[in-house]
Amino acid sequence: MPNKKSAEKELRKTKKRTIANKKVAVAAKSLVKADLKKVKVNDKSVKESLAKTIKAIDKAAKKGVIKRNTASRKKSRLMKKVNALK
């Protein structure tokens, strides 16, 4: 437990930010997971949902939830798999 008033406030702020960051991260991760599942079963509709997934990854990177290079890597690997679909 924090001893000072300012430390208590920082703790409250941190909890609030953690919840917001978690929401962004989970949203991006679930979209990526759904797209990978579609790729695995050769579902052509993955191309429509891909834009939404990339947008979520970019938002997570912009907010600092994931690093820029990590976001680029995730997008690249996902695009590679989607483009490999016949």
Backbone hydrogen bonds, N-H to C=O, Kabsch-Sander energy under -0.5 kcal/mol:
donor,donor_aa,acceptor,acceptor_aa,energy
8,E,4,K,-1.8
9,K,5,K,-2.0
10,E,6,S,-2.3
11,L,7,A,-1.9
12,R,8,E,-2.1
13,K,9,K,-2.6
14,T,10,E,-2.7
15,K,11,L,-2.2
16,K,12,R,-2.1
17,R,13,K,-2.6
18,T,14,T,-2.6
19,I,15,K,-2.0
20,A,16,K,-1.9
21,N,17,R,-3.0
22,K,18,T,-2.5
23,K,19,I,-2.0
24,V,20,A,-1.8
25,A,21,N,-2.6
26,V,22,K,-2.8
27,A,23,K,-2.0
28,A,24,V,-2.1
29,K,25,A,-2.6
30,S,26,V,-2.7
31,L,27,A,-1.9
32,V,28,A,-2.3
33,K,29,K,-2.4
34,A,30,S,-2.3
35,D,31,L,-2.3
36,L,32,V,-2.5
37,K,33,K,-2.0
38,K,34,A,-2.0
39,V,35,D,-2.3
40,K,36,L,-2.0
41,V,37,K,-1.3
42,N,39,V,-1.5
43,D,38,K,-2.9
44,K,42,N,-0.5
46,V,43,D,-1.1
47,K,44,K,-1.4
48,E,45,S,-0.8
49,S,45,S,-1.3
50,L,46,V,-1.1
51,A,47,K,-0.5
53,T,49,S,-1.8
54,I,50,L,-2.7
55,K,51,A,-2.2
56,A,52,K,-2.0
57,I,53,T,-2.3
58,D,54,I,-2.5
59,K,55,K,-2.3
60,A,56,A,-2.2
61,A,57,I,-2.1
62,K,58,D,-2.5
63,K,59,K,-2.3
64,G,61,A,-0.8
65,V,60,A,-2.2
66,I,60,A,-1.1
71,A,67,K,-2.4
72,S,68,R,-2.5
73,R,69,N,-2.5
74,K,70,T,-2.5
75,K,71,A,-2.5
76,S,72,S,-2.6
77,R,73,R,-2.5
78,L,74,K,-2.1
79,M,75,K,-2.8
80,K,76,S,-2.3
81,K,77,R,-1.8
82,V,78,L,-2.4
83,N,79,M,-3.0
84,A,80,K,-1.1
85,L,82,V,-1.2
